[in-house]
Amino acid sequence: MSCAFFPQSSSGKKLIRKHKKGKKMDKRSIILLAFAINSVEPISLEVNHEGLINSLLSIPLILDVFILVYLLIRKEWSGKGFFGYLSKYKTWALAQLFSWIFSYFLYVVYTFVYIAYWLLPSFPYEGSLIIAMAVASSLLVLSNYGYYFLIGTAILEIIFSLPIGWKFMPNFSYQIPSGIISTSLLLLCITLVPYVKGKSSYSWVIWPAFAVSSIFTILGSFFSPPVFAKEMSSIGLFSLILVEYLSLKNVLSEFRLYFPLIMAGVLIMSILSTMVNYSSFYNLTADPSSISLFVSLSLGFPSLLLLYKGIRYYVIVSIGEIMIGYGIVSFLISISGIYLYATLLGSILPPFIALLISKLRLSQNKS
């Protein structure tokens, strides 16, 4: 993806010069930078040990999403996310918002389960660890200390991502196009950045996050991670939980929705996960969450076209939609039975509720 996608007129150059002058490092920019870096979760990217060819070819694809997010927050960065950009189109905006909330609510919960049962050697205290993480993250989000916590974890993630003591084992395997697109989809959480309040002058924080994610994705192709590195990736996952949790709070607060209900739901679901088969719980929540995320992004990406005009922006959105479309199809064909039904229900129900609410509002206005 080249700079040909950006305005080349004299007015465009003035805008770029103005943006560069606005670049500064202060407390707010450090918080936003840490938020962006944690959203790409660099240590997990490296631990995945993707093939070099997949990693190299995925970078131009994911760059498309970074450009899209950058253009959105450079124009307007209110903390309302895609909903804010789509707000003129109520039904569309509600469908996107409900799918997004449903996805990340489940994501927060099932990631606790993944950390406790698959990443950390916590047997036989997995249930206690899940509840402890749910309580700790809720307190960090409620107190707003979560933003400062993310500064520390961003630094730790970069330190633990350095392949010191890792085994040099280049991975040249590749799968075209499936492996390339799958690797790109790992970085979709960069789309959480518009859900934290910022200013357009801080939009540059997107690019250090892109650099970090690209470097460690490629670096991971050359090294096989030791056990301790896989365990340390739990720091990245917990930090991503905080990013998602803070984003949920920001959106719900912006629209005067009751965030404590979401927090109570997270705590209840976390406790429930300790009482049932953890593997089934994980699959029944992770699968619908992933598809709902794809649906919400598919509805959200076109918001760029409401702010910018020109063929280059249609290309940016189209590439993003192709990635999401591939993700939806490949995901659905990989599951079956009750997990497929739960996933389909999870992808359809939030937009359906949004449509129902819009119709009820319309009928009330007419009466």
Steps between C-alpha positions, in 0.01 A plus 500: 500500500667821386457871569300515176195447719548839664417843353779643287349844448652812651222507759577139587869586547404787730290259704791257531739779603248621754467148636876460537524824694231371733703194597602518862574275795309573818307301758198452273704392199689244713169354621366483144823347370491233772134433417586453131800274568301280737223469242742326260637274777859468365614214722220270379579589138856381549409191700270387216816424298331568164679410176726774362324521164159521666631771732657709224201479269251568779655838582365683192155356574489604863651836406168563327316476834757722674456761225123480537517550878756780462282687250197472728669631815691766307165638390311454828601322821211521743531160670166383359659259254326397181163581655600866515593508133175327402271692737304668218376158392327374814417141404839439341677655799300299754560174312874570501499601866301200626717253306812672633382499864393135479833399350724673750286412801552132415864562409577638845346196669638218286852644505505458878427131441771472234764656725412282800464166324736520203773754569588499868593199717218578744363150572303445723422869555367592156159604633652726764730657240208570265301674773809692617567627146135598454496695829842661441418612145161637610662705778769632264237606248268658756783697660649604162839378625477251216648760265811535716521123541513472120810722487685247714375197308590657164860531621498146642358355179778654292766380747365143513464500121876530458604146399766463769539130579268401215600223262601619153265304275400680179151413380467529124169319470220686327138474397377729226259671537356344817812536717558860392146613576487301826819670619355840408181431695706466819544878504138607465489623860681815383143604414449553875707820491203718389321389818725700731477880511778678317579792273578492130847637578571172682402279207870429437490238781364256243835477322723394793241229569520391136881497514504294821248248366683463167844460659394235750284309251803467271742437787277219624553320170865442589471384861313223679371631834594323825233407753556813710433724197167328439411553865606866481261546208230491769613856580412601146163328514409653836603841366281445195213415734553838669505677162171334407345556842598869500359533148170350614487743792579798274226418251236419758584817695482714186147382433391503865457125510552328832855362500468325842256259330776395260744471790253288697450284192875447468528396864199266481619338177849462645361321805280285274803395296650340811192279547476342155730324255757767420566379144131507404454839668798638310376380161141609563618853575810540280332396175201740520732776621730467199217501246329794670828691486524434126139613454556818703814589303330424170231752600756745639763520226273683248477791747826620341301581186277735699805712588710477182417499132707347223583166341800445728271480802271250329808286439601519868152397614472226236826336607383503861163351407667222299710408803194496724298300246774240483512486879124438524495226235812318622376515859153365425627205296736401782227439761190283518221380726397705802801730457387591148144568617624713791728693265225565245263609776766729645564663164133553415346591837675837573420657158146360522448665840634827356255477210214426740586799720520729196158386378348549845643852517368576154150379588506704823601813311217449250246458778 
